[in-house]
Amino acid sequence: MGVFGIDMIANYLNGLKPERNSGKKKLDKNAQNDSLNQKKLSDLGWRVCVVWECSIRGADKDPVAVKDRIVKWILSDSAFLEVRE
């Protein structure tokens, strides 16, 4: 669940109202950190592949197809791959 989820539950149990936009703020901060870290890796000469969990979990997902996309990317010259679906 993570610290964010635990804090929300603790606030609820203690009768405190969570900040309305705290979830959005957390997601925005995560996206900002991800972008910064990807740039740092690229600046160091690394190639970056981001695989979203939603692309491989679920009855309608095909993890083998995701693996095939990653292998194709590894063999390419492309610096970045993001697999969302």
GICORFEN-V823697 format. One record per residue. N is the residue number from 1. SS is DSSP state (~ for helix, > for strand, _ for the rest). Layout:
# GICORFEN-V823697
N/SS  N/SS
This chain:
# GICORFEN-V823697
1/_  2/~  3/~  4/~  5/~  6/~  7/~  8/~  9/~  10/~  11/~  12/~  13/~  14/_  15/_  16/_  17/_  18/_  19/_  20/_  21/_  22/~  23/~  24/~  25/~  26/~  27/~  28/~  29/~  30/~  31/~  32/~  33/~  34/~  35/~  36/~  37/~  38/~  39/~  40/~  41/~  42/~  43/~  44/_  45/_  46/_  47/_  48/>  49/>  50/>  51/>  52/_  53/~  54/~  55/~  56/_  57/_  58/_  59/_  60/_  61/_  62/_  63/~  64/~  65/~  66/~  67/~  68/~  69/~  70/~  71/~  72/~  73/~  74/~  75/_  76/_  77/_  78/_  79/_  80/>  81/>  82/>  83/>  84/_  85/_
